[in-house]
Amino acid sequence: MSGILAMMKLPMNIYKTFDVVVVPFPFVDSLKSKNRPALVVSSDKHFNHPLSHSVLAMITSAVHNPWHLDIEITNLKSCGLLKPSIIRLKLFTIDNRLIKERIGKLSLQDQHALKETASLVFEKLIISH
C-alpha cells in the first residue's frame, strides 16, 4: 500500500483554529513532498469536524520574497517553530488525515495580528455595508 493510502486509513484527529500543524507540501515540479508547518484557520466546530477537512494558511521562513500582508510570528515557542517565520495568507484545504501532527498553537498576540490582517483580506465578506 502506498504511503498516501496508508495515511488515509489512520484515525482522524480534529484540529482547532490557531493550531500549528505539519503537512506534506508537494513540489511543483515533482511527485515528492516535504513536511512543512501550516496554520489551521478554519473553525473546528463549523468546518473541520463536520467536513473532516481543515483550511490552512502557509507558514514560511522565506522572507526574501514578501507578500503585502505577511504576518510575523512573534512567539515561536508556542507554535513549536525553531526559526523566525511568517504566516502567509496563501490558503488551502486539506483532508485532516493528511495532517502529520500538531506542533503548537498561535499565541494570543499573534492570533490578534492574524485576525486584523484577515479582516483586511476578507473585508467585503465579513463587514456588511
VOMARTOR-139865 format. One record per atom (N, C-alpha, C, O, CB): x, y, z; residue number from 1. Coordinates in pm, whole numbers, padded with zeros to 5 digits. Glycine has a CB too. Layout:
// residues N
X	Y	Z	NUM
...
***
This chain:
// residues 129
00086	-00118	00000	1
00000	00000	00000	1
00089	00123	00000	1
00185	00131	00077	1
-00097	00001	00123	1
00058	00218	-00085	2
00140	00339	-00094	2
00130	00421	00034	2
00036	00404	00113	2
00097	00423	-00215	2
00227	00510	00054	3
00230	00592	00176	3
00106	00676	00195	3
00055	00687	00307	3
00349	00680	00175	3
00055	00736	00088	4
-00063	00823	00099	4
-00185	00741	00135	4
-00266	00784	00217	4
-00087	00900	-00034	4
-00201	00622	00073	5
-00316	00537	00105	5
-00310	00486	00247	5
-00412	00481	00316	5
-00324	00419	00008	5
-00192	00449	00293	6
-00177	00403	00431	6
-00214	00515	00528	6
-00280	00491	00629	6
-00033	00356	00458	6
-00172	00638	00496	7
-00202	00753	00581	7
-00352	00780	00585	7
-00405	00821	00689	7
-00127	00878	00531	7
-00421	00757	00474	8
-00565	00784	00466	8
-00645	00690	00556	8
-00761	00719	00585	8
-00612	00772	00321	8
-00587	00578	00599	9
-00658	00483	00683	9
-00636	00509	00832	9
-00697	00444	00917	9
-00614	00343	00649	9
-00550	00605	00864	10
-00524	00638	01004	10
-00646	00701	01068	10
-00724	00767	00999	10
-00403	00732	01015	10
-00664	00684	01201	11
-00775	00753	01267	11
-00756	00904	01254	11
-00644	00954	01252	11
-00784	00712	01418	11
-00866	00974	01244	12
-00860	01117	01216	12
-00866	01200	01344	12
-00948	01174	01432	12
-00972	01156	01122	12
-00780	01299	01351	13
-00784	01398	01457	13
-00861	01519	01407	13
-00865	01547	01288	13
-00641	01437	01504	13
-00922	01590	01500	14
-00987	01716	01466	14
-00896	01827	01518	14
-00863	01831	01636	14
-01133	01725	01527	14
-00858	01915	01429	15
-00768	02024	01465	15
-00849	02151	01490	15
-00958	02169	01434	15
-00662	02048	01355	15
-00795	02237	01574	16
-00865	02358	01616	16
-00804	02481	01552	16
-00687	02483	01513	16
-00864	02372	01768	16
-00886	02585	01542	17
-00840	02712	01490	17
-00716	02756	01569	17
-00714	02747	01692	17
-00952	02819	01499	17
-00615	02801	01499	18
-00487	02850	01551	18
-00389	02739	01587	18
-00281	02769	01638	18
-00512	02935	01671	18
-00424	02611	01563	19
-00325	02504	01579	19
-00219	02518	01470	19
-00251	02549	01355	19
-00393	02363	01573	19
-00094	02496	01508	20
00014	02488	01410	20
00039	02339	01387	20
00063	02263	01481	20
00145	02563	01460	20
00032	02298	01262	21
00041	02157	01225	21
00150	02137	01121	21
00201	02232	01063	21
-00095	02105	01173	21
00185	02011	01099	22
00282	01976	00996	22
00208	01900	00886	22
00134	01805	00913	22
00401	01890	01055	22
00228	01945	00762	23
00163	01882	00647	23
00264	01859	00535	23
00365	01929	00527	23
00046	01969	00597	23
00237	01761	00449	24
00325	01741	00334	24
00293	01842	00224	24
00182	01844	00171	24
00311	01598	00280	24
00390	01926	00190	25
00374	02022	00081	25
00436	01961	-00045	25
00552	01920	-00043	25
00440	02160	00116	25
00361	01955	-00153	26
00417	01900	-00277	26
00509	02000	-00345	26
00492	02121	-00333	26
00305	01859	-00373	26
00607	01947	-00415	27
00690	02029	-00501	27
00617	02047	-00633	27
00550	01954	-00680	27
00831	01965	-00522	27
00628	02162	-00694	28
00558	02192	-00818	28
00608	02102	-00932	28
00529	02058	-01016	28
00576	02340	-00855	28
00738	02075	-00935	29
00796	02004	-01048	29
00828	01857	-01020	29
00910	01798	-01091	29
00921	02074	-01090	29
00764	01798	-00919	30
00796	01660	-00885	30
00681	01596	-00808	30
00590	01666	-00761	30
00926	01653	-00802	30
00685	01466	-00795	31
00584	01394	-00716	31
00620	01389	-00568	31
00542	01340	-00487	31
00565	01252	-00770	31
00737	01439	-00534	32
00783	01438	-00395	32
00719	01550	-00315	32
00667	01647	-00371	32
00936	01450	-00389	32
00724	01536	-00183	33
00673	01641	-00095	33
00769	01656	00022	33
00854	01571	00047	33
00529	01610	-00045	33
00754	01766	00093	34
00837	01794	00211	34
00746	01841	00322	34
00653	01918	00299	34
00947	01901	00180	34
00772	01795	00443	35
00689	01835	00557	35
00716	01980	00593	35
00831	02022	00607	35
00715	01744	00679	35
00608	02056	00607	36
00617	02199	00638	36
00510	02236	00741	36
00405	02171	00748	36
00601	02285	00510	36
00536	02340	00821	37
00433	02386	00915	37
00324	02464	00841	37
00348	02525	00737	37
00495	02474	01027	37
00205	02461	00898	38
00092	02538	00845	38
00001	02572	00963	38
00011	02511	01069	38
00014	02458	00734	38
-00085	02670	00943	39
-00173	02718	01050	39
-00318	02687	01016	39
-00365	02719	00907	39
-00154	02869	01072	39
-00389	02624	01109	40
-00532	02598	01091	40
-00607	02729	01110	40
-00596	02792	01216	40
-00584	02488	01191	40
-00683	02772	01009	41
-00757	02897	01018	41
-00908	02877	01012	41
-00984	02973	01032	41
-00714	02990	00906	41
-00954	02755	00987	42
-01097	02729	00982	42
-01150	02688	01119	42
-01074	02649	01208	42
-01128	02619	00878	42
-01281	02698	01134	43
-01349	02667	01260	43
-01360	02516	01280	43
-01410	02444	01193	43
-01488	02730	01263	43
-01312	02468	01395	44
-01325	02325	01422	44
-01472	02285	01435	44
-01510	02175	01394	44
-01249	02288	01551	44
-01555	02372	01490	45
-01697	02341	01511	45
-01776	02341	01381	45
-01858	02252	01357	45
-01758	02441	01609	45
-01753	02441	01296	46
-01837	02458	01177	46
-01776	02402	01049	46
-01846	02389	00948	46
-01865	02604	01158	46
-01646	02369	01051	47
-01583	02322	00927	47
-01500	02196	00949	47
-01529	02092	00890	47
-01494	02432	00869	47
-01398	02203	01033	48
-01301	02094	01047	48
-01366	01964	01090	48
-01340	01859	01032	48
-01194	02133	01146	48
-01450	01970	01192	49
-01513	01847	01244	49
-01618	01792	01149	49
-01610	01674	01113	49
-01575	01874	01379	49
-01717	01871	01107	50
-01821	01812	01021	50
-01771	01768	00883	50
-01826	01674	00825	50
-01932	01911	01003	50
-01668	01834	00830	51
-01621	01801	00695	51
-01496	01713	00693	51
-01456	01664	00587	51
-01593	01928	00620	51
-01434	01694	00809	52
-01309	01616	00818	52
-01197	01676	00733	52
-01106	01605	00689	52
-01334	01472	00774	52
-01204	01805	00710	53
-01102	01881	00638	53
-01074	02008	00718	53
-01154	02048	00802	53
-01148	01914	00492	53
-00961	02071	00692	54
-00927	02198	00755	54
-00874	02294	00650	54
-00811	02253	00552	54
-00823	02177	00868	54
-00901	02423	00670	55
-00842	02527	00586	55
-00716	02574	00657	55
-00719	02609	00775	55
-00943	02646	00561	55
-00604	02574	00585	56
-00475	02608	00643	56
-00414	02728	00572	56
-00442	02753	00455	56
-00380	02489	00636	56
-00332	02800	00646	57
-00251	02908	00590	57
-00105	02862	00594	57
-00064	02789	00685	57
-00271	03044	00669	57
-00032	02905	00497	58
00110	02869	00486	58
00192	02939	00595	58
00170	03057	00625	58
00164	02906	00346	58
00286	02867	00653	59
00386	02926	00743	59
00520	02905	00674	59
00553	02794	00632	59
00383	02860	00889	59
00597	03012	00663	60
00726	03003	00595	60
00832	03088	00664	60
00801	03187	00729	60
00712	03045	00449	60
00955	03046	00648	61
01067	03127	00696	61
01128	03206	00580	61
01221	03285	00600	61
01175	03039	00764	61
01076	03184	00462	62
01129	03250	00342	62
01074	03392	00332	62
00965	03413	00278	62
01093	03170	00215	62
01149	03488	00383	63
01104	03627	00381	63
01170	03706	00268	63
01151	03827	00257	63
01133	03694	00515	63
01248	03637	00184	64
01317	03706	00075	64
01221	03752	-00035	64
01257	03836	-00117	64
01422	03614	00015	64
01101	03698	-00037	65
01002	03734	-00138	65
00870	03768	-00068	65
00772	03696	-00085	65
00983	03619	-00243	65
00866	03875	00011	66
00749	03902	00096	66
00622	03934	00018	66
00625	03988	-00093	66
00780	04015	00188	66
00510	03900	00081	67
00378	03938	00033	67
00334	04059	00114	67
00382	04079	00226	67
00274	03820	00045	67
00247	04137	00061	68
00200	04260	00123	68
00147	04239	00265	68
00177	04319	00354	68
00092	04322	00038	68
00070	04134	00289	69
00005	04116	00420	69
00063	03998	00499	69
-00010	03934	00575	69
-00143	04095	00400	69
00192	03968	00484	70
00256	03865	00566	70
00247	03906	00713	70
00252	04025	00746	70
00404	03844	00523	70
00233	03807	00800	71
00220	03832	00945	71
00337	03766	01016	71
00354	03644	01010	71
00083	03777	01000	71
00417	03845	01082	72
00531	03791	01156	72
00482	03716	01279	72
00396	03765	01352	72
00629	03904	01198	72
00536	03598	01301	73
00505	03521	01422	73
00603	03566	01529	73
00724	03548	01515	73
00515	03364	01397	73
00551	03626	01636	74
00638	03681	01741	74
00670	03580	01851	74
00773	03593	01918	74
00574	03804	01802	74
00584	03481	01870	75
00607	03381	01974	75
00629	03245	01908	75
00536	03166	01892	75
00487	03375	02074	75
00753	03219	01871	76
00787	03095	01802	76
00771	02973	01892	76
00732	02866	01845	76
00930	03101	01749	76
00801	02989	02019	77
00797	02876	02112	77
00656	02817	02122	77
00641	02695	02118	77
00845	02919	02252	77
00554	02901	02134	78
00417	02849	02146	78
00374	02775	02020	78
00287	02687	02026	78
00320	02963	02176	78
00434	02811	01907	79
00399	02749	01778	79
00479	02622	01752	79
00447	02546	01660	79
00422	02847	01665	79
00584	02599	01831	80
00670	02484	01806	80
00764	02506	01690	80
00811	02409	01629	80
00586	02362	01781	80
00791	02631	01658	81
00879	02664	01545	81
01019	02696	01593	81
01037	02749	01703	81
00822	02783	01466	81
01118	02662	01512	82
01257	02678	01552	82
01325	02803	01497	82
01424	02850	01554	82
01334	02560	01509	82
01272	02859	01388	83
01335	02977	01330	83
01230	03081	01295	83
01113	03049	01279	83
01418	02939	01205	83
01272	03207	01284	84
01177	03315	01253	84
01090	03278	01132	84
01140	03233	01029	84
01252	03446	01226	84
00960	03299	01149	85
00864	03259	01047	85
00752	03361	01033	85
00731	03445	01121	85
00806	03122	01079	85
00682	03350	00921	86
00567	03436	00896	86
00448	03349	00855	86
00462	03238	00805	86
00599	03541	00786	86
00329	03406	00878	87
00207	03346	00825	87
00180	03416	00693	87
00175	03539	00687	87
00084	03359	00926	87
00163	03338	00589	88
00130	03392	00458	88
-00012	03345	00427	88
-00040	03225	00429	88
00234	03346	00346	88
-00100	03438	00397	89
-00239	03402	00374	89
-00258	03338	00236	89
-00342	03380	00156	89
-00328	03526	00387	89
-00178	03238	00213	90
-00190	03150	00097	90
-00267	03029	00151	90
-00208	02942	00215	90
-00046	03111	00032	90
-00397	03026	00125	91
-00486	02930	00191	91
-00511	02807	00105	91
-00512	02813	-00018	91
-00619	02997	00223	91
-00529	02694	00174	92
-00563	02570	00106	92
-00642	02481	00202	92
-00634	02497	00324	92
-00436	02497	00055	92
-00719	02389	00145	93
-00798	02294	00223	93
-00732	02157	00212	93
-00688	02117	00105	93
-00947	02290	00174	93
-00727	02087	00326	94
-00663	01955	00328	94
-00747	01858	00410	94
-00809	01896	00509	94
-00519	01965	00385	94
-00748	01734	00368	95
-00812	01626	00444	95
-00735	01612	00575	95
-00612	01604	00575	95
-00814	01489	00362	95
-00806	01609	00687	96
-00740	01602	00818	96
-00650	01480	00832	96
-00555	01482	00911	96
-00843	01602	00928	96
-00678	01374	00759	97
-00595	01253	00769	97
-00455	01275	00712	97
-00363	01197	00740	97
-00661	01137	00697	97
-00438	01380	00632	98
-00306	01408	00576	98
-00219	01493	00668	98
-00099	01508	00644	98
-00320	01477	00443	98
-00279	01550	00772	99
-00202	01629	00868	99
-00118	01534	00952	99
-00170	01441	01013	99
-00295	01717	00960	99
00012	01558	00954	100
00105	01467	01022	100
00098	01479	01174	100
00094	01379	01246	100
00248	01495	00976	100
00097	01605	01223	101
00095	01625	01369	101
00067	01771	01402	101
00083	01860	01318	101
00229	01580	01432	101
00025	01793	01526	102
00010	01928	01581	102
00138	01957	01657	102
00181	01877	01740	102
-00119	01940	01675	102
00201	02073	01628	103
00328	02105	01696	103
00316	02225	01790	103
00409	02252	01866	103
00436	02133	01593	103
00204	02296	01787	104
00188	02411	01874	104
00060	02486	01845	104
-00028	02438	01773	104
00306	02504	01859	104
00052	02604	01904	105
-00066	02689	01887	105
-00019	02834	01879	105
00073	02875	01950	105
-00168	02669	02005	105
-00084	02910	01794	106
-00051	03051	01777	106
-00082	03126	01907	106
-00189	03107	01965	106
-00130	03112	01658	106
00009	03211	01952	107
-00012	03288	02076	107
-00127	03386	02058	107
-00166	03418	01946	107
00117	03363	02115	107
-00182	03433	02169	108
-00293	03528	02164	108
-00255	03656	02089	108
-00335	03709	02012	108
-00339	03564	02306	108
-00134	03704	02111	109
-00087	03824	02041	109
-00082	03801	01890	109
-00125	03886	01813	109
00053	03866	02094	109
-00030	03685	01850	110
-00022	03654	01707	110
-00160	03625	01648	110
-00184	03652	01531	110
00071	03536	01684	110
-00250	03568	01729	111
-00388	03548	01684	111
-00453	03682	01652	111
-00523	03695	01551	111
-00470	03473	01792	111
-00430	03780	01737	112
-00485	03914	01716	112
-00433	03974	01585	112
-00510	04031	01506	112
-00450	04007	01836	112
-00303	03962	01562	113
-00243	04015	01438	113
-00302	03946	01316	113
-00328	04010	01214	113
-00089	03998	01440	113
-00323	03815	01325	114
-00383	03740	01214	114
-00526	03787	01189	114
-00566	03807	01074	114
-00380	03589	01243	114
-00604	03803	01294	115
-00743	03848	01280	115
-00750	03986	01214	115
-00834	04010	01128	115
-00814	03852	01417	115
-00662	04075	01256	116
-00659	04210	01197	116
-00629	04203	01047	116
-00694	04270	00966	116
-00553	04298	01268	116
-00530	04123	01010	117
-00492	04111	00870	117
-00601	04040	00789	117
-00634	04083	00678	117
-00359	04036	00856	117
-00657	03933	00845	118
-00763	03860	00775	118
-00885	03950	00753	118
-00954	03937	00652	118
-00804	03735	00854	118
-00912	04039	00846	119
-01026	04129	00829	119
-01004	04224	00711	119
-01100	04266	00647	119
-01051	04211	00958	119
-00878	04257	00681	120
-00847	04338	00563	120
-00868	04257	00435	120
-00923	04306	00337	120
-00702	04392	00570	120
-00822	04133	00438	121
-00831	04047	00320	121
-00976	04013	00287	121
-01016	04013	00171	121
-00751	03918	00343	121
-01055	03984	00392	122
-01193	03939	00372	122
-01295	04045	00410	122
-01408	04012	00445	122
-01218	03814	00452	122
-01257	04169	00402	123
-01340	04282	00445	123
-01481	04277	00387	123
-01578	04295	00461	123
-01274	04413	00404	123
-01495	04252	00261	124
-01627	04255	00198	124
-01711	04134	00237	124
-01834	04140	00226	124
-01613	04261	00045	124
-01650	04027	00282	125
-01725	03910	00326	125
-01770	03924	00472	125
-01878	03876	00508	125
-01640	03785	00310	125
-01689	03988	00553	126
-01714	03996	00697	126
-01795	04116	00735	126
-01884	04107	00820	126
-01583	03998	00772	126
-01767	04230	00675	127
-01834	04354	00711	127
-01948	04380	00612	127
-01926	04389	00492	127
-01733	04473	00713	127
-02069	04391	00665	128
-02181	04419	00575	128
-02199	04569	00561	128
-02188	04643	00659	128
-02311	04352	00626	128
-02226	04613	00441	129
-02241	04757	00414	129
-02384	04789	00388	129
-02418	04905	00364	129
-02156	04801	00297	129
***
